Amino acid sequence: MTSGIEVPPSGTIGQDELEAITLGASVFASGGVALEAGSQLADELAARLGTGAVGVVALDQIPDGAAVAAPTTHPRIRARPSIDSAATAFRELGRCTVGELDAVLPTSLDPRDLLVAIGVALECDVPLVDAAGSARSVPRLTMTSWAAAGITPGLLAFADGIETTTIGTDSLVSADHAAEALLAGGSMTGSIGSAAWAMSGPAGRRASIPAAVSSAWQLGSEILAARADGRDPVERALAVADGAIVIGRGSLRRTVVALGDDDRLEAEIDTPLGPIDVIALDANLRVVRRDATVVAAPDLITVLGPDGAPRTLRELTSDDAIGTLLTVIAMPAPAAFEAPIVLDAFGELQRRSGGSGERVPFPESSA
């Protein structure tokens, strides 16, 4: 990710920035999040913003005495994420910890997480930190830079528009279990918002990925500009995404939906060097060529269409998607993700999707 880029140059996020931020975040979010899901939320957020804006603060500008936290949402099936529920949970977390939180820290660059964070910053009238706990979708708490740094989620706050509750935790395992139990219990209805990871300014600076929001904004802006100028959006994405390389480019040959204890999706893509298989499990991708894993999480992998927009494997399961020209790109994970707790979480996913579970060295050059 490129450091030192403000979002936008004026240091605020308004309506005009949402399309680029949503597109860029969707590329970073790997293969698990459809662009449409973020675009719908962006439309709602644009209406809320009106002519207003959300202030953005760089990670290294968070004061030592400040307190930050990360909101997110857990929508039920067919329910959209609720900014209001997440804002209520964020306020409750502040009330139960430091009295009032000073800034919003995005959980990840999943566009739903990022746009909800922007919405919470707007509703709570606090700035958004230009950083994140992950540059990708993170189904588990152990897949964050905060977990890698040894920070626990701490108190969890939940709200659904009617009820608000808090759960005390002392570890990542207890936090994961507590959240799963509450979400599965049915005591809360509708779209549930939550907030956690309340931390001090120094902890946030030490453990978060800097310039995450601005990297998404820059990437989305370059793709949109390339479309407008008649240039290749994929080439522009590769030019501005730090360390990005092409794993394979070609037409979609077939997709496979493997249902079972671990639902997974596979897409086979023809490339000049032979077919590659892209395998998705829990929003994380693995690429295999000739039965050998080429690249896997925690390195970020995403599949782009000719317009530079990400395509999820679920989107590619329709019959009319066969023959679509696709480019599979990968970006190296931030150094924080080499921590054992993070690699163990991704290693388990690899084993469940048929891989060895060992760390796969990032490819040195495009293929």
C-alpha positions as CSV (number, residue, x, y, z in Angstrom):
1,M,0.0,0.0,0.0
2,T,1.2,3.5,-0.8
3,S,1.7,5.7,2.3
4,G,1.2,9.4,2.6
5,I,-1.8,9.8,0.3
6,E,-4.6,11.8,1.9
7,V,-8.2,10.8,1.2
8,P,-9.0,12.8,-0.7
9,P,-6.3,15.6,-1.0
10,S,-8.5,17.8,1.2
11,G,-8.5,15.2,4.0
12,T,-12.2,14.4,4.0
13,I,-14.5,11.8,2.5
14,G,-17.6,13.1,0.7
15,Q,-20.0,11.8,-1.8
16,D,-17.6,12.2,-4.7
17,E,-15.0,9.8,-3.1
18,L,-17.3,6.9,-2.4
19,E,-17.3,5.3,-5.8
20,A,-13.6,5.1,-6.0
21,I,-13.2,4.0,-2.4
22,T,-15.8,1.2,-2.8
23,L,-14.2,0.0,-6.0
24,G,-10.6,0.0,-4.6
25,A,-11.7,-1.6,-1.4
26,S,-13.5,-4.4,-3.3
27,V,-10.3,-5.2,-5.2
28,F,-8.4,-5.4,-1.9
29,A,-11.1,-7.5,-0.3
30,S,-10.1,-10.6,-2.3
31,G,-12.6,-12.9,-3.9
32,G,-15.2,-13.0,-1.2
33,V,-17.1,-9.7,-1.6
34,A,-19.2,-8.7,-4.6
35,L,-18.8,-5.1,-5.7
36,E,-22.6,-4.8,-5.8
37,A,-22.8,-5.3,-2.0
38,G,-20.5,-2.4,-1.4
39,S,-22.1,-0.2,-4.0
40,Q,-25.6,-0.5,-2.4
41,L,-24.1,0.5,0.9
42,A,-22.3,3.4,-0.7
43,D,-25.5,4.7,-2.1
44,E,-27.0,4.7,1.4
45,L,-24.0,6.4,2.8
46,A,-24.0,9.0,0.0
47,A,-27.6,10.0,1.0
48,R,-26.5,10.3,4.6
49,L,-23.5,12.4,3.8
50,G,-25.4,14.9,1.6
51,T,-23.1,17.9,1.2
52,G,-21.2,16.9,4.4
53,A,-18.0,15.0,4.8
54,V,-16.1,12.8,7.2
55,G,-12.7,13.9,8.4
56,V,-9.7,11.6,7.9
57,V,-6.7,11.4,10.2
58,A,-3.4,9.6,9.3
59,L,-2.4,6.7,11.6
60,D,0.7,8.5,12.8
61,Q,-1.4,11.6,13.7
62,I,-3.5,9.8,16.4
63,P,-2.6,11.5,19.7
64,D,-1.3,9.3,22.5
65,G,-4.3,10.2,24.7
66,A,-6.9,9.2,22.1
67,A,-9.0,6.1,22.1
68,V,-10.0,4.3,18.9
69,A,-12.2,1.3,18.1
70,A,-13.5,-0.7,15.2
71,P,-17.2,-1.1,14.3
72,T,-18.6,-3.7,12.0
73,T,-22.0,-5.3,11.2
74,H,-23.5,-8.8,11.0
75,P,-26.5,-8.6,8.7
76,R,-28.9,-11.5,8.6
77,I,-29.7,-13.2,5.3
78,R,-31.1,-10.7,2.8
79,A,-30.6,-7.9,5.4
80,R,-28.2,-5.0,4.5
81,P,-25.5,-3.9,7.0
82,S,-26.9,-1.3,9.4
83,I,-24.8,1.8,10.0
84,D,-27.2,2.8,12.8
85,S,-26.7,-0.5,14.7
86,A,-22.9,-0.2,14.3
87,A,-23.0,3.4,15.5
88,T,-25.0,2.4,18.6
89,A,-22.6,-0.4,19.4
90,F,-19.6,2.0,18.9
91,R,-21.1,4.6,21.3
92,E,-21.9,1.8,23.9
93,L,-18.4,0.5,23.7
94,G,-17.0,4.0,24.4
95,R,-19.4,4.5,27.3
96,C,-18.4,1.2,28.9
97,T,-14.6,1.7,28.4
98,V,-13.2,5.2,28.2
99,G,-16.4,7.3,28.3
100,E,-16.2,8.4,24.6
101,L,-14.2,7.1,21.7
102,D,-12.2,9.6,19.7
103,A,-11.9,8.0,16.2
104,V,-13.1,5.1,14.1
105,L,-10.7,2.4,12.9
106,P,-11.8,0.3,10.0
107,T,-11.7,-3.5,10.7
108,S,-10.7,-4.3,7.1
109,L,-10.9,-3.2,3.5
110,D,-13.9,-5.4,2.9
111,P,-16.0,-2.6,1.4
112,R,-18.8,-3.3,3.9
113,D,-16.5,-2.9,6.8
114,L,-14.9,0.2,5.4
115,L,-18.2,1.9,4.4
116,V,-19.8,1.1,7.8
117,A,-16.8,2.6,9.5
118,I,-17.2,5.8,7.4
119,G,-20.9,5.8,8.3
120,V,-20.2,5.4,12.0
121,A,-17.6,8.2,11.9
122,L,-20.3,10.4,10.3
123,E,-23.1,9.5,12.8
124,C,-20.8,9.8,15.8
125,D,-19.1,13.0,14.6
126,V,-15.5,11.6,15.0
127,P,-12.8,11.2,12.4
128,L,-11.9,8.1,10.4
129,V,-8.4,6.7,10.8
130,D,-6.6,6.1,7.5
131,A,-5.7,2.6,8.5
132,A,-7.2,-0.9,9.0
133,G,-6.7,-4.1,10.8
134,S,-6.5,-5.9,7.5
135,A,-6.3,-5.2,3.8
136,R,-8.6,-8.0,3.0
137,S,-11.9,-9.7,4.1
138,V,-11.4,-11.3,7.5
139,P,-13.9,-13.9,8.6
140,R,-12.0,-14.4,11.9
141,L,-10.5,-12.2,14.5
142,T,-7.2,-14.0,14.2
143,M,-6.8,-12.7,10.6
144,T,-6.0,-9.1,11.7
145,S,-2.8,-7.1,12.3
146,W,-4.2,-6.4,15.8
147,A,-4.2,-10.2,16.6
148,A,-0.6,-10.4,15.1
149,A,0.4,-7.7,17.6
150,G,-1.0,-9.5,20.5
151,I,-4.0,-7.1,21.1
152,T,-7.2,-8.8,22.1
153,P,-10.7,-7.5,21.1
154,G,-11.6,-6.8,24.7
155,L,-15.1,-5.8,25.4
156,L,-17.6,-6.6,22.6
157,A,-20.6,-4.3,22.1
158,F,-23.6,-5.4,20.1
159,A,-26.8,-3.5,19.0
160,D,-29.7,-4.3,16.7
161,G,-31.8,-1.2,16.8
162,I,-33.8,-2.5,19.8
163,E,-31.4,-4.2,22.2
164,T,-27.8,-3.3,23.2
165,T,-25.5,-5.8,25.0
166,T,-21.9,-6.1,25.9
167,I,-19.7,-9.2,26.4
168,G,-16.4,-9.2,28.2
169,T,-13.6,-11.3,26.6
170,D,-10.0,-12.0,27.5
171,S,-8.7,-13.7,24.4
172,L,-9.3,-14.0,20.7
173,V,-10.8,-17.5,21.2
174,S,-13.3,-16.3,23.8
175,A,-14.2,-13.3,21.7
176,D,-14.8,-15.4,18.6
177,H,-16.9,-17.9,20.6
178,A,-18.9,-15.2,22.3
179,A,-19.7,-13.4,19.1
180,E,-20.7,-16.7,17.3
181,A,-22.9,-17.7,20.2
182,L,-24.7,-14.3,20.3
183,L,-25.2,-14.2,16.5
184,A,-26.5,-17.7,16.4
185,G,-28.7,-17.4,19.5
186,G,-31.5,-15.4,17.9
187,S,-31.9,-13.0,20.9
188,M,-31.2,-10.1,18.5
189,T,-33.1,-9.6,15.3
190,G,-32.4,-7.7,12.1
191,S,-29.0,-6.3,11.2
192,I,-26.6,-6.5,14.2
193,G,-23.9,-3.9,14.6
194,S,-20.9,-4.5,16.8
195,A,-17.8,-2.7,18.0
196,A,-14.6,-4.0,19.6
197,W,-10.8,-3.5,19.7
198,A,-11.0,-0.4,21.9
199,M,-7.3,0.7,22.1
200,S,-5.1,3.6,22.8
201,G,-3.5,5.8,20.2
202,P,-0.1,4.2,20.6
203,A,-1.6,0.7,20.3
204,G,-3.5,1.7,17.2
205,R,-0.4,3.2,15.6
206,R,1.7,0.2,16.4
207,A,-0.7,-2.5,15.3
208,S,-2.7,-1.2,12.3
209,I,-1.9,-1.1,8.6
210,P,-1.2,2.5,7.6
211,A,-2.8,4.4,4.6
212,A,-5.2,1.5,4.0
213,V,-8.2,3.8,3.2
214,S,-6.1,6.1,1.0
215,S,-4.7,3.1,-0.8
216,A,-8.2,1.9,-1.6
217,W,-9.2,5.4,-2.8
218,Q,-6.1,5.7,-5.0
219,L,-6.6,2.2,-6.5
220,G,-10.3,2.9,-7.3
221,S,-9.5,6.3,-8.7
222,E,-6.9,5.0,-11.1
223,I,-9.2,2.2,-12.4
224,L,-12.1,4.7,-12.9
225,A,-9.7,7.2,-14.7
226,A,-8.4,4.4,-16.9
227,R,-11.9,3.5,-18.0
228,A,-12.7,7.2,-18.7
229,D,-9.4,7.6,-20.8
230,G,-9.8,4.4,-22.7
231,R,-6.7,2.8,-21.1
232,D,-6.5,-0.7,-19.7
233,P,-8.0,-0.6,-16.1
234,V,-6.2,-3.8,-15.1
235,E,-2.8,-2.5,-16.1
236,R,-3.5,0.7,-14.1
237,A,-4.5,-1.4,-11.1
238,L,-1.2,-3.4,-11.4
239,A,0.7,-0.1,-11.6
240,V,-0.6,1.4,-8.4
241,A,-1.1,-1.6,-6.2
242,D,2.1,-2.2,-4.2
243,G,3.9,-5.3,-5.3
244,A,0.9,-6.6,-7.4
245,I,1.7,-9.2,-10.1
246,V,-0.3,-11.2,-12.6
247,I,-0.7,-14.8,-11.6
248,G,-2.6,-15.7,-14.8
249,R,-4.7,-14.1,-17.5
250,G,-7.2,-15.9,-19.7
251,S,-10.8,-17.0,-20.3
252,L,-13.0,-18.8,-17.8
253,R,-13.3,-22.5,-18.7
254,R,-15.5,-23.8,-16.0
255,T,-16.6,-23.3,-12.4
256,V,-17.3,-25.9,-9.7
257,V,-19.4,-25.5,-6.6
258,A,-18.4,-28.1,-4.0
259,L,-21.0,-28.4,-1.3
260,G,-20.3,-30.1,2.0
261,D,-19.0,-29.4,5.5
262,D,-16.9,-26.7,3.9
263,D,-18.6,-25.1,0.9
264,R,-16.0,-24.0,-1.6
265,L,-15.9,-22.7,-5.1
266,E,-13.4,-23.4,-7.9
267,A,-12.8,-21.6,-11.2
268,E,-10.6,-23.0,-14.0
269,I,-9.0,-20.3,-16.2
270,D,-7.1,-20.9,-19.4
271,T,-3.8,-19.1,-19.6
272,P,-0.9,-19.1,-22.0
273,L,1.1,-21.2,-19.5
274,G,-1.8,-23.7,-19.0
275,P,-4.9,-23.7,-16.9
276,I,-5.0,-22.5,-13.4
277,D,-7.5,-23.2,-10.7
278,V,-8.7,-20.5,-8.3
279,I,-10.2,-22.0,-5.1
280,A,-12.3,-19.9,-2.7
281,L,-13.1,-20.9,0.9
282,D,-14.3,-18.4,3.6
283,A,-13.6,-15.4,1.2
284,N,-9.9,-16.4,0.9
285,L,-8.4,-17.6,-2.3
286,R,-5.7,-20.1,-3.4
287,V,-4.3,-20.5,-6.9
288,V,-3.2,-23.9,-8.2
289,R,-1.3,-24.7,-11.4
290,R,-0.4,-28.3,-12.3
291,D,-1.4,-29.5,-8.8
292,A,1.0,-27.1,-7.2
293,T,-0.1,-24.1,-5.1
294,V,1.2,-20.9,-6.8
295,V,0.0,-18.4,-4.2
296,A,-2.3,-18.5,-1.2
297,A,-3.6,-16.5,1.7
298,P,-2.5,-14.5,3.6
299,D,-1.2,-13.0,0.4
300,L,-4.0,-11.2,-1.2
301,I,-5.5,-12.7,-4.4
302,T,-8.2,-11.2,-6.5
303,V,-9.9,-11.9,-9.8
304,L,-10.4,-8.8,-12.1
305,G,-12.7,-8.5,-15.1
306,P,-11.7,-6.5,-18.2
307,D,-13.1,-3.3,-16.6
308,G,-10.8,-3.6,-13.6
309,A,-13.6,-4.5,-11.3
310,P,-13.3,-7.6,-9.0
311,R,-15.3,-10.7,-9.8
312,T,-16.1,-13.2,-7.1
313,L,-16.1,-16.8,-7.9
314,R,-19.8,-17.0,-6.9
315,E,-20.5,-14.4,-9.6
316,L,-18.7,-16.6,-12.1
317,T,-20.8,-19.7,-11.5
318,S,-23.5,-18.6,-14.0
319,D,-23.4,-20.2,-17.5
320,D,-23.1,-16.9,-19.3
321,A,-19.8,-16.2,-17.4
322,I,-18.0,-19.0,-19.3
323,G,-15.5,-17.4,-21.7
324,T,-15.1,-14.2,-19.7
325,L,-11.6,-12.7,-19.9
326,L,-10.2,-12.7,-16.3
327,T,-6.9,-11.6,-14.7
328,V,-5.8,-13.2,-11.5
329,I,-3.5,-10.8,-9.5
330,A,-1.8,-11.1,-6.2
331,M,-0.3,-8.7,-3.7
332,P,2.0,-9.6,-0.9
333,A,0.6,-9.5,2.6
334,P,1.8,-6.8,5.0
335,A,4.8,-8.0,7.2
336,A,2.5,-8.1,10.2
337,F,0.7,-11.1,8.7
338,E,3.8,-13.3,9.1
339,A,3.0,-13.7,12.8
340,P,2.3,-17.3,13.8
341,I,-1.3,-16.6,15.0
342,V,-2.2,-15.2,11.5
343,L,-0.4,-17.9,9.5
344,D,-2.0,-20.7,11.6
345,A,-5.5,-19.3,10.8
346,F,-4.7,-19.2,7.1
347,G,-2.9,-22.5,7.2
348,E,-6.1,-24.1,8.5
349,L,-8.1,-22.6,5.6
350,Q,-5.5,-24.0,3.1
351,R,-5.8,-27.5,4.6
352,R,-9.6,-27.3,4.5
353,S,-9.5,-26.3,0.8
354,G,-7.1,-29.1,-0.1
355,G,-3.7,-27.4,0.3
356,S,-0.8,-28.3,2.5
357,G,-1.4,-25.6,5.1
358,E,2.2,-24.4,4.8
359,R,3.2,-20.8,4.0
360,V,3.5,-20.5,0.2
361,P,6.3,-18.1,-0.8
362,F,5.0,-15.1,-2.7
363,P,5.8,-15.4,-6.5
364,E,8.8,-13.3,-7.6
365,S,7.5,-12.4,-11.0
366,S,4.5,-12.3,-13.1
367,A,3.4,-15.4,-14.9
